[in-house]
């Protein structure tokens, strides 16, 4: 009999004998001692020839499953892993240093995987079952989780986990990673401090939320901030923060609270700034209205490939909420609300870079005028180590720029000018 078969038998007997209420009341150390005794007893009774190392592994596996997340726990504890992707009980992948690889982890069967998925959802008041086969949730440390179960997921329960970094990444660290130049970081610091309305655009896993967290560090401590998210993962350092999270409908299809509801409600909460974790639907209209009615310095992220595509996506989302609103009126609202679009991409070598910082200037006729301030210009020669090389270049800032006007108002004009001077010299 193989080691896995032995573990399955021991697991079944231990689970049948354990009282869930007792497990909840004991510490991890006490639970490990009890499991060690139980496993030793079972092994001696059945005369299974197992080494002490294997016995210790069994104790850890059972402890992780009883009070943790089973086979997932080792992956969650590994700080070098950024994403965990489970495609079924026998197919687990991870992302490390921007590159995807198969993980040496499997689940016993679909039932074990399904139970862990349900546990993740229930801990944050969500549910996942046949009547509600998809779920957005989060772990206790803020990691974002998406769950899809059969019959929607054909090959078994699928779980996608975007791990939350314990150490917050600021703009300086992003410069050290090569995600942007110091001049770009200085510009973004000034933009956040001067209360520009900012959209962060990019693909999945490109680093939009990381950038949003980094920018939020330059919000004043005396400002009241409302954050709105599907699964709360933003970690703002300011003392005056109210965090709001959406809620899915219950079993009777009641109790739904979506992002649009939360944005509308946040306007009654006397915010200085509103931060929407990700704009993806009708809440975009209320977000623009908030930006246009005294809540300068608001920020959000969305999925788009270029800054112009980002504004086109906002147009589409506003139309979802107000299909009768003329396109010209929508564009005027967007142009008067959004000041800056930061475009981020994950490149083929696994690195994340700020590809463009673009200012929304205004309307000429029915066309939105945008001015690119900084951009990443890749070198097209393949480097020996496979890394993407390039330069961050700038064409300078227009004098009619909103950023320049705000910088003058906040007394940061000289700092802004020095960033461009240094950028042009590079």
C-alpha positions as CSV (number, residue, x, y, z in Angstrom):
1,X,0.0,0.0,0.0
2,X,1.4,3.4,-1.0
3,X,1.9,6.4,1.3
4,X,-1.0,8.3,-0.2
5,X,-3.4,5.3,0.3
6,X,-2.2,5.0,3.9
7,X,-2.8,8.8,4.5
8,X,-6.3,8.6,3.0
9,X,-7.2,5.8,5.4
10,X,-5.7,7.6,8.4
11,X,-7.4,10.8,7.4
12,X,-10.8,9.1,7.2
13,X,-10.5,7.5,10.6
14,X,-9.3,10.7,12.3
15,X,-12.0,12.8,10.7
16,X,-14.7,10.3,11.7
17,X,-13.4,10.4,15.3
18,X,-12.8,14.1,15.8
19,X,-15.4,16.5,17.2
20,X,-15.3,19.8,15.2
21,X,-16.2,21.8,18.3
22,X,-13.1,20.4,20.1
23,X,-10.9,21.3,17.1
24,X,-12.1,24.9,17.2
25,X,-11.2,25.2,20.9
26,X,-7.6,23.9,20.9
27,X,-4.3,25.6,19.9
28,X,-2.4,24.3,16.9
29,X,0.3,22.9,19.2
30,X,-2.2,20.9,21.2
31,X,-3.9,19.7,18.1
32,X,-0.6,18.5,16.6
33,X,0.1,16.5,19.8
34,X,-3.3,14.8,19.7
35,X,-3.0,14.0,16.0
36,X,0.6,12.6,16.6
37,X,-0.8,10.3,19.2
38,X,-3.7,9.2,17.1
39,X,-1.6,8.6,14.0
40,X,1.0,6.6,16.0
41,X,-1.9,4.4,17.4
42,X,-3.4,3.7,14.0
43,X,0.0,2.9,12.4
44,X,0.9,0.5,15.2
45,X,-2.5,-1.2,15.0
46,X,-2.3,-1.7,11.3
47,X,1.4,-2.3,11.3
48,X,2.1,0.2,8.4
49,X,5.9,0.6,7.9
50,X,6.2,4.4,7.9
51,X,9.2,6.5,8.8
52,X,9.1,9.3,11.4
53,X,9.5,11.9,8.6
54,X,6.3,10.6,6.9
55,X,4.5,10.6,10.3
56,X,5.4,14.2,10.8
57,X,4.2,15.0,7.3
58,X,0.8,13.3,8.1
59,X,0.5,15.4,11.2
60,X,1.1,18.6,9.3
61,X,-1.3,17.6,6.4
62,X,-4.1,16.9,8.9
63,X,-3.4,20.0,11.0
64,X,-3.4,22.2,7.9
65,X,-6.7,20.7,6.7
66,X,-8.4,20.9,10.1
67,X,-7.5,24.5,10.9
68,X,-6.0,25.8,7.7
69,X,-6.6,25.2,4.0
70,X,-5.2,21.8,3.5
71,X,-2.7,21.3,0.6
72,X,-3.0,25.0,-0.1
73,X,-1.5,26.0,3.2
74,X,2.2,25.5,2.1
75,X,1.6,27.5,-1.1
76,X,0.0,30.3,0.9
77,X,2.9,30.4,3.4
78,X,5.5,30.7,0.6
79,X,6.1,34.4,0.2
80,X,7.8,33.9,-3.2
81,X,4.4,32.8,-4.7
82,X,2.1,35.6,-6.0
83,X,-0.7,33.6,-7.6
84,X,-2.2,30.1,-7.0
85,X,-4.4,28.6,-9.8
86,X,-6.2,25.3,-9.1
87,X,-7.9,23.7,-12.1
88,X,-9.1,20.6,-10.3
89,X,-7.8,18.2,-7.6
90,X,-4.8,17.1,-9.7
91,X,-3.9,20.3,-11.5
92,X,-2.4,23.1,-9.4
93,X,-0.2,25.9,-10.9
94,X,1.6,28.8,-9.2
95,X,3.2,32.1,-10.4
96,X,6.6,32.9,-9.0
97,X,8.7,35.9,-10.2
98,X,6.1,36.6,-12.9
99,X,6.4,33.1,-14.5
100,X,3.8,30.3,-14.2
101,X,4.9,26.7,-13.2
102,X,3.2,23.6,-12.0
103,X,3.1,23.1,-8.3
104,X,4.0,19.8,-6.6
105,X,0.7,19.7,-4.8
106,X,-2.5,17.7,-5.3
107,X,-5.8,17.1,-3.5
108,X,-7.1,13.8,-2.4
109,X,-10.2,14.1,-4.4
110,X,-12.8,16.6,-5.6
111,X,-14.7,16.4,-2.3
112,X,-11.6,17.7,-0.3
113,X,-11.1,20.5,-2.8
114,X,-14.8,21.4,-2.7
115,X,-14.8,21.5,1.1
116,X,-11.8,23.8,1.2
117,X,-13.5,26.1,-1.4
118,X,-16.7,26.3,0.8
119,X,-14.6,27.0,3.9
120,X,-12.9,29.9,2.2
121,X,-16.3,31.4,1.1
122,X,-18.0,30.9,4.4
123,X,-15.3,32.7,6.4
124,X,-16.2,36.0,4.7
125,X,-20.0,35.4,4.7
126,X,-20.2,34.1,1.1
127,X,-21.5,30.8,-0.2
128,X,-20.7,28.6,-3.1
129,X,-23.0,25.7,-4.1
130,X,-24.9,24.4,-7.1
131,X,-27.4,27.3,-7.0
132,X,-24.5,29.8,-6.7
133,X,-21.5,28.1,-8.5
134,X,-19.2,31.2,-8.6
135,X,-17.9,33.3,-5.8
136,X,-15.5,36.2,-5.1
137,X,-14.0,36.0,-1.6
138,X,-10.9,36.9,0.3
139,X,-8.6,35.2,2.8
140,X,-8.0,36.6,6.3
141,X,-4.7,38.2,5.1
142,X,-6.5,40.1,2.3
143,X,-5.6,37.7,-0.6
144,X,-8.3,37.8,-3.3
145,X,-10.0,34.5,-4.2
146,X,-12.3,33.5,-7.0
147,X,-14.1,30.1,-6.9
148,X,-15.9,28.2,-9.6
149,X,-17.5,24.8,-9.0
150,X,-19.1,22.2,-11.2
151,X,-21.3,22.2,-13.3
152,X,-19.8,25.5,-14.4
153,X,-16.3,24.3,-14.0
154,X,-16.2,21.1,-16.0
155,X,-13.1,19.4,-14.7
156,X,-13.6,20.0,-11.0
157,X,-13.6,23.0,-8.6
158,X,-11.4,25.9,-9.9
159,X,-9.9,28.3,-7.4
160,X,-7.8,31.4,-8.3
161,X,-5.9,33.1,-5.5
162,X,-4.1,36.5,-5.9
163,X,-1.9,36.6,-2.8
164,X,-1.7,39.7,-0.7
165,X,1.8,40.9,0.0
166,X,2.5,41.3,3.7
167,X,5.0,44.2,2.9
168,X,3.4,47.0,1.1
169,X,5.2,48.1,-2.1
170,X,5.7,51.8,-2.5
171,X,6.7,53.9,-5.5
172,X,10.4,53.7,-4.6
173,X,10.3,49.9,-4.6
174,X,8.5,49.9,-8.0
175,X,11.4,52.1,-9.3
176,X,13.9,49.5,-7.8
177,X,12.0,46.7,-9.6
178,X,12.3,48.7,-12.9
179,X,8.5,49.2,-13.1
180,X,9.0,53.0,-13.6
181,X,11.7,55.7,-13.5
182,X,12.3,57.9,-10.5
183,X,10.9,60.9,-12.5
184,X,7.7,59.0,-13.1
185,X,7.4,58.2,-9.5
186,X,7.9,61.8,-8.5
187,X,5.2,62.9,-11.0
188,X,2.7,60.3,-9.6
189,X,3.5,61.3,-6.1
190,X,2.7,64.9,-7.0
191,X,-0.5,63.8,-8.8
192,X,-1.8,61.9,-5.9
193,X,-0.9,64.6,-3.4
194,X,-2.5,67.3,-5.6
195,X,-5.8,65.5,-5.7
196,X,-5.9,64.5,-9.4
197,X,-8.6,61.9,-10.4
198,X,-6.6,58.9,-11.5
199,X,-7.6,55.7,-13.4
200,X,-5.1,52.8,-13.4
201,X,-5.6,50.6,-16.4
202,X,-4.1,47.2,-17.3
203,X,-4.6,43.5,-17.8
204,X,-5.1,40.8,-15.2
205,X,-2.1,40.5,-12.9
206,X,-0.4,43.6,-14.2
207,X,-0.1,45.3,-10.8
208,X,-3.1,47.7,-10.8
209,X,-4.0,47.1,-7.2
210,X,-0.3,47.4,-6.1
211,X,-0.1,50.8,-7.9
212,X,-3.3,51.9,-6.3
213,X,-2.0,51.0,-2.8
214,X,1.3,52.8,-3.6
215,X,-0.5,56.0,-4.8
216,X,-2.7,56.0,-1.7
217,X,0.3,56.5,0.5
218,X,0.4,60.2,-0.6
219,X,-3.1,61.0,0.5
220,X,-3.1,63.4,3.5
221,X,-3.8,61.9,6.9
222,X,-6.5,64.5,7.6
223,X,-8.6,63.3,4.6
224,X,-11.6,61.0,5.0
225,X,-11.3,58.1,2.5
226,X,-14.0,55.6,1.5
227,X,-12.8,52.4,-0.2
228,X,-15.3,50.3,-2.2
229,X,-14.4,46.8,-3.3
230,X,-15.9,43.4,-4.3
231,X,-13.3,41.7,-2.1
232,X,-11.5,44.0,0.3
233,X,-7.8,43.9,-0.4
234,X,-6.6,47.6,-0.3
235,X,-4.5,48.4,2.7
236,X,-4.4,52.1,3.3
237,X,-2.1,53.5,5.9
238,X,-4.2,56.7,6.7
239,X,-6.1,56.8,10.0
240,X,-9.4,58.0,8.6
241,X,-10.5,55.2,6.3
242,X,-13.9,53.5,5.9
243,X,-13.8,50.2,4.0
244,X,-16.9,49.0,2.2
245,X,-17.4,45.6,0.6
246,X,-20.1,44.3,-1.7
247,X,-22.5,41.5,-0.7
248,X,-23.9,38.8,-2.9
249,X,-27.6,37.8,-2.8
250,X,-28.7,35.2,-0.2
251,X,-30.5,31.9,-0.8
252,X,-33.8,33.7,-1.4
253,X,-32.1,36.0,-3.9
254,X,-32.3,39.0,-1.5
255,X,-29.7,41.2,0.2
256,X,-27.6,42.0,-2.8
257,X,-25.4,45.1,-2.4
258,X,-23.3,45.9,-5.5
259,X,-20.6,48.5,-6.1
260,X,-23.1,50.9,-7.5
261,X,-25.1,50.8,-4.3
262,X,-22.0,51.4,-2.3
263,X,-20.8,54.3,-4.4
264,X,-24.2,56.0,-4.1
265,X,-24.2,55.4,-0.4
266,X,-20.6,56.6,0.0
267,X,-21.6,60.1,-1.2
268,X,-23.7,60.4,1.9
269,X,-20.8,59.6,4.1
270,X,-18.9,62.9,3.7
271,X,-15.9,61.5,1.9
272,X,-12.9,63.6,0.8
273,X,-11.8,60.9,-1.6
274,X,-13.5,57.8,-3.0
275,X,-11.4,54.8,-4.1
276,X,-13.1,52.1,-6.1
277,X,-11.0,48.9,-6.1
278,X,-12.1,48.1,-9.7
279,X,-14.7,49.7,-12.0
280,X,-16.4,47.0,-13.9
281,X,-20.0,48.1,-14.4
282,X,-22.8,50.6,-13.8
283,X,-21.0,52.1,-10.7
284,X,-18.7,53.9,-13.2
285,X,-21.4,56.6,-13.7
286,X,-21.7,57.4,-10.0
287,X,-17.9,57.3,-9.7
288,X,-17.6,60.0,-12.5
289,X,-20.4,62.0,-10.8
290,X,-18.4,61.9,-7.5
291,X,-15.2,63.1,-9.3
292,X,-17.2,65.9,-10.8
293,X,-18.9,67.1,-7.6
294,X,-16.0,67.9,-5.2
295,X,-14.4,64.6,-4.5
296,X,-11.1,65.4,-6.3
297,X,-8.3,62.9,-5.8
298,X,-10.5,59.8,-6.3
299,X,-9.0,56.7,-7.8
300,X,-10.0,53.4,-9.5
301,X,-8.7,50.6,-11.6
302,X,-10.1,48.9,-14.7
303,X,-9.1,46.4,-17.3
304,X,-8.0,47.9,-20.6
305,X,-5.0,47.6,-23.0
306,X,-4.3,51.3,-23.6
307,X,-5.3,54.7,-22.0
308,X,-7.7,55.4,-24.9
309,X,-9.2,51.9,-24.5
310,X,-9.6,52.7,-20.8
311,X,-11.8,55.8,-21.5
312,X,-13.8,53.8,-24.1
313,X,-14.4,51.1,-21.4
314,X,-15.7,53.8,-19.0
315,X,-18.0,55.1,-21.8
316,X,-19.4,51.5,-22.2
317,X,-19.9,51.1,-18.4
318,X,-21.7,54.5,-18.2
319,X,-24.0,53.4,-21.0
320,X,-24.8,50.3,-19.0
321,X,-26.2,52.6,-16.3
322,X,-27.7,55.3,-18.5
323,X,-28.6,54.0,-22.0
324,X,-30.5,57.2,-22.8
325,X,-27.6,59.5,-22.1
326,X,-26.0,60.9,-25.4
327,X,-22.5,59.8,-26.1
328,X,-21.3,63.5,-26.3
329,X,-22.6,64.1,-22.8
330,X,-20.9,60.9,-21.5
331,X,-17.6,62.0,-23.0
332,X,-17.9,65.5,-21.5
333,X,-18.5,63.9,-18.1
334,X,-15.4,61.6,-18.5
335,X,-13.1,64.4,-19.7
336,X,-14.1,66.7,-16.9
337,X,-13.8,63.9,-14.3
338,X,-10.7,62.0,-15.2
339,X,-7.3,63.7,-15.1
340,X,-4.7,61.0,-15.5
341,X,-4.6,57.4,-16.9
342,X,-1.8,55.1,-15.8
343,X,-1.3,52.2,-18.1
344,X,0.4,49.1,-16.6
345,X,1.4,45.8,-18.4
346,X,2.8,42.5,-17.5
347,X,5.4,41.7,-20.2
348,X,6.4,38.3,-21.6
349,X,9.4,38.0,-19.3
350,X,7.1,38.3,-16.3
351,X,8.0,41.9,-15.4
352,X,5.4,44.6,-14.7
353,X,6.0,48.0,-16.1
354,X,4.2,51.4,-16.3
355,X,3.9,51.6,-20.1
356,X,2.3,55.1,-20.2
357,X,1.2,58.0,-18.0
358,X,-1.4,60.0,-20.0
359,X,-3.3,63.2,-19.2
360,X,-6.8,63.7,-20.3
361,X,-6.7,67.2,-21.8
362,X,-10.2,67.9,-23.1
363,X,-12.6,67.5,-26.1
364,X,-12.1,68.7,-29.6
365,X,-15.4,68.2,-31.4
366,X,-16.4,64.7,-30.3
367,X,-12.9,63.4,-29.9
368,X,-11.1,63.1,-26.5
369,X,-7.7,64.8,-26.6
370,X,-5.1,62.9,-24.6
371,X,-1.4,63.9,-24.0
372,X,1.1,61.2,-23.2
373,X,3.5,62.5,-20.5
374,X,5.8,59.5,-20.0
375,X,6.0,56.2,-21.8
376,X,8.1,53.0,-21.8
377,X,10.0,52.6,-25.1
378,X,11.3,49.0,-25.4
379,X,14.5,48.0,-27.2
380,X,13.7,45.5,-29.9
381,X,17.0,43.7,-29.7
382,X,16.6,40.5,-27.7
383,X,18.7,40.6,-24.5
384,X,20.8,37.6,-23.6
385,X,18.9,36.9,-20.4
386,X,15.5,37.2,-22.0
387,X,14.6,40.3,-20.1
388,X,12.7,43.2,-21.7
389,X,15.0,46.3,-21.8
390,X,14.0,49.8,-22.7
391,X,13.9,53.5,-21.7
392,X,11.3,55.7,-20.1
393,X,10.9,58.8,-22.2
394,X,8.9,62.1,-21.9
395,X,7.9,64.8,-24.3
396,X,7.4,67.2,-21.4
397,X,4.3,68.7,-19.9
398,X,1.9,71.1,-21.6
399,X,1.5,74.5,-19.9
400,X,-2.3,74.1,-20.0
401,X,-1.9,70.8,-18.1
402,X,-4.3,70.3,-15.1
403,X,-1.4,68.6,-13.3
404,X,0.7,71.8,-13.7
405,X,-2.1,74.0,-12.5
406,X,-2.7,71.8,-9.4
407,X,1.0,71.6,-8.7
408,X,1.1,75.5,-8.7
409,X,-1.8,75.6,-6.3
410,X,-0.1,73.1,-3.9
411,X,3.3,74.8,-4.2
412,X,4.9,71.8,-6.0
413,X,5.5,73.4,-9.4
414,X,9.3,73.3,-8.9
415,X,9.3,69.6,-8.0
416,X,7.2,68.8,-11.0
417,X,9.4,70.8,-13.3
418,X,12.6,69.1,-11.9
419,X,11.0,65.7,-12.6
420,X,10.6,66.5,-16.3
421,X,14.0,68.1,-16.6
422,X,15.6,64.9,-15.2
423,X,13.4,62.8,-17.4
424,X,14.4,64.7,-20.6
425,X,18.1,64.4,-19.7
426,X,17.7,60.6,-19.3
